[in-house]
Amino acid sequence: IDGSTKQQIDLKTSYFDGGLPNARKDVQVVKIHADTGDALVNIQLAKDGGDIVEDFGDHRFNGATLLTLAPNTDDTVGINLGRSFQLRITSLADGVTTFKFLHWSIDYEPRPEQLNVVRVLPTNFGSAGRKRFYSLSFSLNAFKNTCTVTPILDAVRQTQAAKTFTGIADEKFLQLLSFNPNLTGRELGLEIVVDSPDNGVIEFYEVIVPKVIEVLPDRTKHYVIPQTDLGNPARKGFVRVAIDINTFGKNVTFIPLIDGSPQKASVINTRVRKLYLHYFNKDTKGIQLGGTFQTSEDTAFELYGIDAANSVFDVLPLPSAFIRGKTDFNSASRKRFSRISFVCDFKGLLGTFTPILDGVRQPGVSFSGSGKRTHSYYFNETKIFVDLEYELKSNSSQRDFEFYSILKPEILEIIPEPVKFYTTPTTNLGTTSRKRFIAFAIIIGTRNGDVTLTPFIDGVSQTPSTVNTSRKTTVLHYFNPSVEGTDIFATLESTENVEFEVYDIDLQESISEKLPPLATYLEIPPSNFGVAGKKRIRTMPFEINTRGGTVTFTPKVDGVVKTASTHSSSEKRTKLHLFATDVFGIDYGGTLSSDDPFEFYGLQSPENVQLLPVAKVFDQIGPFSLDRGAWFKELRLRIVPTGSLITWTLYLSDTQEDTGSIITTPDVEKVYEVYFTRAVKGTVVRLELASDDAFHRIGGEIRYGDSGGATALKKFKFTNEMSQWNRT
């Protein structure tokens, strides 16, 4: 092209397969480096011989320009997932005067080569020994084809473990091949064959390393366990050793070696892998453990090793001829005790134990004995110290001992930190209520020095006192007079620059009375004083401390407000509310109010001049019994009704004989007389009373005669209790 004459261009490159003609490719981008003199050209890419051509449209190249194009991800209309590709550049109708094609390339990810048979070479998965395989996974694309996978173990096809499966469309998936029973060998591979259709192929990606591969020991007829100190160079007392082994039903002799010395042998026989426990039949001590395993049988055994977790041995201390140690028994405070115990094996020789208390050496004492034993060093007086150092020395320069530990004393008193000034924690003794304090108890040791104790109640300092003790002592500070408050604490200060020790405070008996909370208004809950009947109350006593103010008490009787009264006091006193008019009710309460805070302790038992029976709307009188019978004629009823009508029914031997009604005056105690419509004869009589409104039955009488015409009548008297009656 001469650069001036427009010409037509139709460029087609040779097909590019990246050296993998049978492998599909995931195309990412297409890159074209060309110059068209800023003229438009059409760009297309064909795949796999031109079966599918993707048009990328018209593009300009103004000078040497690199153009990057992204193909359609749908491989049915685009070039993606093709095996080979051809670039096609065509000029438009106007042609081009300049055309330079410099380079083109495709960025892609190759997929595996499509094959109808795949053989995966056996692998030992990083271990040359025998292994037990439970499963094997691999990834592939089987294109909905039916395939058979056969494991290959140590070059032998395991047809009994083969598996047939079908692929999932055109999609990579993970296939799991499980072995039941499991496979045992050194190397494992695979063979995958497409069964149908005849021209079917697969794309094989990779074998997934199994998560669980049990590495098995090589089978042998003789094995020597190298000597080992089990991770600790000290001597050990061996009790048992656990051996992980499978002898396949044959006898294997185990000879343990302790520091190279043979011990009692044992014969092991197992049919499966098992933990065998070999017990030492005597006190066996040493540093190194080894042993030999051997069999005279034709069958070799598998030895997995010594199981240290299930072996039992005591790690003995390193032999020493002299040691020095230090302990504060996990407390920086001073301590008081009179004995030190330690565990040691002197191996039959003498050794000297010397304690050092806060840097002061104490007299040494000699000990001896064979075997691990507890030894005790006794002080001739109680010692107080912070740090204990100790020395233990063999009395024989040629022999050593085994020292185990210092034992923490079972009786160990931790002494408080010495101080010259101390503030006790503030406490409300578990309640926010005010209290009357009478004493402050503290457990202290002042070492014969004077200490000033100043109590504070609600932050206000009280009269101080001086404390002086020669030992740990409970000291009482008394309040005279008593002091009221909520919170209490105290300060202690040495007046002689001498340290003292505060052990505890004991305030359980420090108060004489828990005071009620302060209030300026209080609702006293209604109370029936333990009786559900109506009561005539004349006086309501209550305990209160108005603290110099004036408190108004407004009583309520069955919720109705009554005339109020006022009260004042400077201490806890019993005050009386006196009713000036007749009050009659069940529940009594009220309110207390004041401009100043007061303390209310509670209502006391009232002065009750009359108690009515519990109200009813249905009642029964009797039954009454007369052995010889009688003629019942009249009824007298003492009652306090709340309504205006009460009906009555007379029964003889549970048979209704007469009925009627009584016109009543509400809320007035009165005696009503009732005459039966006729004289009724019988031996057992009872009477029922009923009303729509409650009534209080106080008492009454039923009158009767010996004959129907008798005028001199006798009577049964009854009270509000059904069983309380008598005959006159």
VENFEN-V702592 format. One line per field, one symbol per residue. ss: DSSP state (h for helix, s for strand, l for the rest). burial: + if it has 9 or more other C-alpha atoms within 8 Angstrom, else -. A space follows every 10 residues. Layout:
ss = ???
burial = ???
This chain:
ss = llllllslls sslllsllll llssssssss ssssslllls ssssssshhh lsssssssss llllsssssl llllllllll lsllssssss sllllsllls ssssssssss ssssslssss ssslllllls ssssssssss sllllsssss sssllsslhh hlssssllll llssssssss sssssllsss ssssssllll lsssssssll llssssllls lsssssssll lllllsssss ssssssllll lsssssssll sslllsssll lllsssssss ssssssllss ssssllllll ssssssssss ssssslllls lsssssslll lllsssssss ssssslllll ssssssslls slllssslll llssssssss sssssllsss ssssllllll ssssssslll llssslllsl ssslllslll llllssssss ssssslllll ssssssslls slllssslll llssssssss sssssllsss ssssllllls ssssssllll sssslllsss ssssssslll llllssssss ssssslllls ssssssslls slllssssll llssssssll lllssllsss ssssssssss ssslllssss sllllsssss ssssssssss ssssssssss slllssssss ssllssssss ssslllllss ssssssssss ssssssssss ssssssssss ssssslllll lllssssssl llllsssl
burial = -----++++- ----+-+--- --++++++++ ++++++++++ ++++++++-- -+++-+---+ +++++----- ++--+-++++ ++++++++++ ++--+++++- -----+-+-- ++++-+++-- -+-+----++ ++++++++++ ++++++++++ ++++---+-- ++---+++-- -+------+- -++-++++++ ++++++---+ ++++------ --+-+++--- +-----+-+- ---+++++++ ++++++++-+ ++++++++++ -++----+++ +-+--+++-+ ----++++++ +++++----+ ++++--++-- +++-++++++ +------+-- --++++++++ +++++++-++ ++++++++-- ------++++ +-+-+-+--- --+-++++++ ++++-+---+ ++++----+- ---+++---+ -------+-- --++++++++ +++++++-++ +++++++--- ------+++- -+--+---+- --++++++++ +++++--+++ +++--++--+ ++-+++---+ -----+-+-- --++++++++ +++++++-++ ++++++++-- +-----+++- -+--+-+-+- --++++++++ ++++--++++ -----+-+-- +++-+-+--+ ++------++ ++++++++++ ++++++++++ ++---++++- -+-+++---- ++-+-+--++ ++++++++++ +--+++++++ ++++++-+-- --++++++++ -+--+---
